[in-house]
Amino acid sequence: MTVNAHPAEVGALAPDFELQDQHGAPVRLSRFRGEKVVLVFYPLAFSGICQGELSALRDRPIEGAQLLAVSVDSVFTQRAWADREGYTFRLLSDFWPHGQVAQAYGVFDETKGLARRGTFIIDGEGVIRWSVVNPISSARDVADYVKALADIS
């Protein structure tokens, strides 16, 4: 797979993928055609900023879209974290091949071996309609996702 050094672009078809969720069930992005998807990459489970971001998503659910959160953590780590924090949305494991989906979206940090904080809103046709990529040390604001979703018909 070719590593994409730049984030996937708004207006482009979202790279399709299949990853396992925290319960070991396969989740394929293209399965959600006809629905909006908020695809949230985060560096690591059980880390402070990630917990803050995902807890905000738990406490202020995204309406009108499927929420998929992705990190390079294993399925087992994702499950333990989801159970501990009460995350009922899908946490997807990009564990092996390591970071392959994050690479496809241009948010994989090769030096650290994990995803940067990238968020992509994908419309029902599978096209990326909005994105933001923050450094690992900089949290995103859920209110931005809500506003972006409202602006997408």
N, C-alpha and C positions, 0 to 999 in steps of 0.2 A: 504494500500500500504506500502511495506517495504521501509524505507528510505535508500538510497544508500549513504554511507559516502565517497565513492571514486568516482572520475569521471568515466563516461562510458569509456571503454577501446577501444583503436584503435584495429581494427580487429573484434570487436563484432558487432552484429546486433544492429542498432540504435533503442532505444525504440520508438515505434510508439505512436502517440498522435493525438488528435484533439483539437484545441483551436480556439477561435474567433479572427479575425483580427480587426484592428481599425475601420472597417466598420460593424462589427458584423457578418461577413461571416465566416462560419466554414472552417478551414484549417486543413487537415489531412496530416501528414508527408508522409505516404505510397502512397499518390496520386502522389508524385513526383518520383516514381520508374522510372528508365530509365534516370533520370537527376541527376546531382550533386546538393547537397544542402549545403549551408553554414548556420549553425544554430548558432546564436549569442545570448547568454544570457547576459542580462545587469541588474544592480540593480534597477534603478528607472528612469522614465521619468523626464524631467525637472531638472536633476542634471548635474553638470558641466562636469565630465569626460564622462558620458554617452552621453551627447550632443556632445562632441568632437568626440567620437568614431563613433556615428551614422551619424554625419555630414560628417566625412571622408568617410563613406560608401556611402552617398548620392553624394558626390563630386567626388568620384572615384569608380564608380559602378563596382561590381564584374561581370565579364563576364564569361559565360559558366556554370553558376550555379544559382539556385534559392536562394535568400537571405531571411531568416526568422529570425526576431529579437524577442526575448521573454523576458518579465519581468512580475513581479507580479502585475503590475498596471492594473486597470480596462480598459475595452474597451473604455470607455468615456475619460479617461486620455490619452490613446494611441492616440485616434482620435484628441484630442485637440493639443497634442504635434506634431503629424505628420502634421497636418494642419499648425501649426505655423512655423515649421522648413522645410516644403516642402519634407518630407520623403514620397516617393511613393512606397517603398518596404513594405512588410507586417510586421506590428508590432503586435505580438500575445500576448494575455492576459492570463497569468497563474494565474489569480486572485482566481478562485475557482474550485475545492478544492485548497486552497492556496499553490502555489508553487509545485504542484504535478509533473509537467513535469521537473522542475528544480531538484526536488528530484530524479526522475528517471534517470537523467543524472549525479547525484552526485555533483551538483553545488549549492544546496540550503544551505544557511547559516541559521541554526535553531535559532541562537541567535538573529540575526537581522531581520529574516523573509523575506529575499529576496535572489535573485540569486547572486552568485559570477560571475565574468567575465569569462565565459566559452564559447569557440568556438569549434564547431565540424564540420568537413567537412565529408559529407556522400556521398558515391558513388551511382551510379545508381542502385545497387543491395541492397541498404539500409544498407551498412556496413560502420562503422566509419573508415575513412582512415587517419585522422589527428585531433589532438586536442591541445588546450592550455587552461589552467585555471589560471587566474591571481587573486590576491587578489582584493577586492573591490576598494582599493585605487590606483591600478596600471592599466593604460590604455594598450590596445593591439594595435598593429600596423597592419593596413590594408595590408601593403606590405607583411606581413607574410602569410596572406590568399591567396593573389595572387600567391605567390611563391608555396605554398602548392598545390593549384589547378593545377598549371602548371605541377607539379610533379606527379599528379594522372592521369592515362590514362583513 
